[in-house]
Amino acid sequence: MLESAILKTISYFSLFQFPLTAEEVCQFLWQDKVESFTRVLSTLNRILEQKKIQQKIVYYFLLGEIKL
């Protein structure tokens, strides 16, 4: 559920070519339930390992979406 919310959040902001930091993912998370930053960060790392998103410096975005 959290993974899906994170992917939806990153996908929405990718429409505007706006990569997010981990803090912004937590702040704008696409769900009603508030999650701890630690849990969001660990889920982001798991999604990165699964190669569903990319990270450049401190920014997270969909694969191949943004060139920083």
Salt bridges, closest charged atoms under 4 A:
GLU3 OE2 - LYS52 NZ 2.66
GLU35 OE2 - LYS33 NZ 3.78
GLU35 OE1 - ARG39 NH1 2.57
